[in-house]
Amino acid sequence: MKASPALSAILALVILPAFLLGCAEACAPRAQASVSILSYNVHNLFDARDSGGEYPDFSVKAGRWNEAKYKARLAALARVVEAAGPATKGPDVLCLVEVETQAILEDLRAGSLAGSGYVSSALVQAPGQAVSCGILSRFPVKELRAHGLKAGLRPGRYILEARLDLGTVELVVFVNHWKSRIEGPEATEGERRESAALLADRLASLLAADPGLEVLACGDFNEGPDEYARTGEAWPTALMPASMAAAAGPGPACIYVAEEKSGAGLLPGGRLCLYSPWAGSSAWSYIHGGEKERLDGFLLGPGLLDGAGLCLAGFRSLELDFLLDAEGRPLAYSPSTGQGFSDHLPLLLELALIPGEGGNSAPRKPRPRSPGCPGPRRRARGAAGP
């Protein structure tokens, strides 16, 4: 990945053994016919202990935050999770954004969500960051990596990569929280493009080695798949329309987004195109200035769209009544009142497992590369292993 002069890119790689991943004793892969995944920016979820990195509104010492508010917050999050999958007390995998520590995930797993069957938790804290991305899963986390950027002297957020063992197949999940637009969309686009390039480089490396890999990226990208159009095509964005790929130079410098499933895959020149299930949808996940936006999302690799192994079966934004205020906006959490949930809506992705295809119990079914796909590429900078 080529970094811009103003933004030096590093890859902070963490590979953790299983006993550090918060895996319960009963942690063992199990086969099932479908998999549900929740992606949710939970809006500044802090524990009830001062560590020095929390935001002022969550200071226990200052009397603004306490154990009772923390436990009530966990119960409120559990309510959202269970509403997203009422038949199973929650989706199979929770990809959560803006969580302070892994201990919070463990408090959820052993407390408010104790009856939901989650066996694994994973979170890697980035230096200097108050909140991080985390995962709760009913499946074992087989491998965990954290990929990070450093913007000047300020450490950036990690992109969390987790390989989940579903028993008959593996699923690779990347959880993201890209740079916010609070300082202006154009002024902050460079950092989002660096995150996109880092993610694209890692994904391209994985897909070059295994074009049929079941892989997805999710989280809060702080821009939608239509961002380039929303800017009036004024500047290159981190997520670009697939139609622009042919005119671009060698990649990756961004992630191209296809509106058709057949468009996902590696493109000539090492560029990466993923499919967004927002295509054709009028739903949303965030409101800014009265305008509905899709800052959160899922981006799917070709292995989830090819009719073999895990395959896309459904996607929706959860516009649940209790998550919205009287004007239909997300009911953001207020630490002063202890009320609300998040300023983002949760997203739910459903995957179906096609019997007899791929998996760990039988040789993997060969799948063709995307048209024009190059041969194996170099490993992502600083990465170790395949």
N, C-alpha and C positions, 0 to 999 in steps of 0.2 A: 504494500500500500504506500503510495506517495503522499506524504504529509505536506500541508501548506506551510509556508514560512512562519505564519503566525500561530500555527497550531501543531506542535510536535506530537506525533503519534507514538504511543508505546503499547505493547501488548502485555498486560499483567496476567500471567497464566498461573492458575492454581489448579492442581489436580489433587483431590482429597481422597483418602481411603474411606471405605464404607463406614467405619466406625465413627467418623467425624461428620457424617451426613445426617445425623438425627434419625437413624433407622431403628424402628422398634424391633423387639425380639422376633415378632412374627413376620418380619420383613422377608417376603419371598414372592417371586413372580407368580402371577396367576393369569390364566387365559380368560378372555371374555369376548363377547361379540361386538362390543362398541366401547368407545372411549369418549368421555366428555371433558372439556378443558375450559376453565374460567380464567379470563384475563381481566384484572381489576386494579385500577389505581385506587388504593384504599385511603389516600389523603392523609399523610403524616401520622402513621401509627407508631407511637412511642410507648415504651414500657414505663413503669412507675419508679424507675431508679435514675438519678442524675448521673450522667456520664461525662458531661461537659460539652457534648456535641449536639444536644437536643435544641430545638428552637425555644425561644424565651417563653412562649405560651404553654410549653410543656415542662416547665421547671418545677420540680417538687420543692426545692429549697425556697423558691419564691412564693410557694403556696398556690400556684396556678394549676398544679397537676397532682394527682394522688392515686392511690391503689384502687379506690372505689370507681373513679372515672375510667381508669385503665380496664378494669374488669367489665364495666358496662360497655366499653368500646369493643372489647372482644366479643361480648354477647351480641352486640349489634351487628358485627361483621359475620358472626355465625348465622344470624337470621338471614342475611343476604345470601350466604353460601347455601343454606338449606333451601331457600326459596328458588335458587337456581337449579336445584336437582332434588325436588321433594321426595321422589320415590326412593332415592338412595342417600338422603340427607347430605346432598352436595355433589358437585361434579367430581370426577375421578382425579383431576389434577387442578390445583389452584396456582395460578401464576400471579403473584401479588407485587405491586409496585408501591414504593414509599413505606417500607417497613424498616424499623430501626435495627433490629437484631434478630438472629435466628432463635434466640430464647423466646421471642414473641410467638414465632411459629410453633414452637414446642408447647407454649402455654395454650395456644389454640388447639393443638392436636390432642393434648392431654386434658384439656378443660372444656371449653364451650363446644368443641367439635369432637369430643371423646367418642361419641356414638357414630361417627361418620366413617370410621375405618381407615383413616390416613396413617400410613406407616413410615413415611419419609418426609423430612424437611431439609431444605438446603438454602443457604444464604451466605454470600461472601461480602463482607463490608469493605468498601473502598476507602482508602485513607482520605480524611478530610470531608467525607460525605455524611450528612446526618441520616439519610435514609437510603435503602438499597432495594434491589429486586430479590424476591424469594419464591420458593416453591414448596407447596404441600402436596403430597401425592399418595395414592393408594398403591403405587408401584415403587419398587426399589429404585433409587438413583444409582445407576451403575457407575457413572463417571460424572464428575463435575469440573467445569472450567470457568474461569472468570477472565474476560477480555476487557482491557481498559484503555482509556485515552488520557493523556495529560495535556491540558490546555495551558500553555505557558508555564507558570509556577503553580497553577491550581489543579489538583488532581481531579480527574473526571470520573464519571459514573461507570461502573462495570456493566458489561453485557454478560448475563449469566447463561452458561450453556450446560444443560443437563441431559444425559442419556438415560432414558427410562427403560427398564426391563418389564415388558408387558407379558412375558411368559412365552408367547409364540412369535413375537416381533419386538423390535426396539424402536423407540421414538425419540428423536433428538429435538429438544425444545430450547430456544433462545429467548430469554426474557429481557426486555429493553426498557430503558427510561432515558430518552434522548433529551438534549438541551431544551429548556423551555424558551418561549418566545417573549418573555416578560421585558427583555431589553430591546425588543423590536424583531419582527420576523426576518428581515433582511440581515440585520446585524448579527443574529445568532445562527443563521443558516449554515455558516461554515462549520460550526461544531456539530450540527446534525449531519452534515455531509461526511464529516470525518467518522462519525459513528456508523453511518450507512456503509462507508467504504470498508471499515473494519469488519462489520458483519458480512458484507458481500464477499470480502476476501476469504474469510473463514468458511462460509457456505460454499463458495466456488471450489475451494480445496476439497471439501467433503464430497461434493457432487461429482467432481472430476474422478475421485476414487470410487464412488458408488452412485451412479446416476439415478438409481431407484430408491435412494435413501429416504425413509420417512422422516421429514424434517419440517419444522415451522418456526417462525419468529413471531413474537407477540409482545404486548405491553403498551406503554405510552410513548409513541413516536413523536409527540408534539407537532405532528403535521399529518394530514390525511393523504390518501393515494392521489387525490386531485389537487394537491398543493400547488403544483406548477401552474395549473389553470387559474387557481384562486389568486395567484400573484399577478395575473395578467401576462404570464410568461416573461416577467421582468428580470428574473434571475434563476439560475439553476438551483433546483431543490434536492433534498436528500432522497425523496421518493419522486421518481420521474415516470411519465407515461411510457409504456413500451414502444409507442410509435416514434419516440425520439432516439431510440437506441441505435438505429442505423446511421444517424448523423453524428454520433458521438465518437470520440477517440477511444483508444484502448482503455479498458476499465480495470478494476472497478473504481469509480469515483462517486457512485450513488447506487441505489437499487432501482431497477426498472419494475414497474407494476403492470401486470397484464390484466385486462378485463375479461379475457377468455382463458379457460383452463389450459388449452393447448399451447398457450404462449409461454408458460412457465418453463424454465430450464436455463442452461448455460448457452450464451449466444456467442457468435464470433467475436474475437478480440478479448475474451475473458469476461465479458459483461454478464451480469446476473439478472434474470427476470423471474419474479415471483408472482403468484396469483393472490389477489385480494378478494375475499368473499364479500367485501362491501360492494362489489360490482353489481349493479342493478338494484341496489337497496336504497331506500329513502330514510333509513334509520340513522342514528347519530349517537355520540357518546359524551359530548361536552358542549357547553354553551359559552360563548365569549362575545360580549357586547351585543347580546340578544340574538346572535347568529349560531345556528346549530352546526357543529363540526364533528369530524371523525379523527380526532387526535390519537385515539386508541385503535388497535386493530390486530389482525392476524395476517401474516404473509406466508403462503404455503409453497413448498417445493414441489417439483413434478411427481415425486414418489407418492404424494397424497392425492394425486389427481389421475392416476393411470389405471385404475380399476383393479389393482393388485395390492394385497396386504391391507394396510390402513387407507381408507379413502374418505374424502369429504362427504359428510351426510347432512350437515345443517349448520347454520350460523345465525345468530341474532343478538341484538342489543336488548338488554333486560330493562325495559322501561316500566319497572314495577311501581305501582301506585305509592307505596310507602317510601320509595326512594326519591320522590318528587315533591316539590313544594306546591302551593296553590296555583302558581303560574306555570307549572309543568317543567321547572328547572330542577336539576339535581340538587338534592338537599345536602349541602356541604356540611361537614362536621365542624362544630364550634367547641373548642376546648373550654371556653368560659362557661357555656351552658351545659355542655355534655350532651348536646342534642345533634342529630343529623347523622349522615353516613359518609358521603364523599361528593366532591364536585365533579366526579366522573361517573358514568354508568358502567356496570360490568358487562362484559361480552362473553357469550357462550358459543363454543365451537364443538361440534359433534362429528366424530369419526366412526365409520363402520369398519369392522374387520372382515374382509372377504376370506372365507375359509379356504385353506389349502394353498394360499399364496404367501410366499416369503416366510419369514420367521426364523426362530432359532431351532425348531425341531426338524426342519427339512432344509435342503439346499435352497438358497435364495433364487427366485425366478429371475433370469436375465431380463433386463429391460433396455430398450434402445436409448441412446443419447438423443438430446434435442438436435434438430437440424443444425448443422454447422458447428456442433460442439467441439472444442479443441481437445487435444489429448490432456493427460494429467498435468496439472499446473503445480507451481511451487507451493510449498506449505505457507500458511499465513505467518507473517513475521513474528518470530519469537515462539511459535507454537511447537509443541513436542508431541510426537506420536502421530498416528494416522489421522 
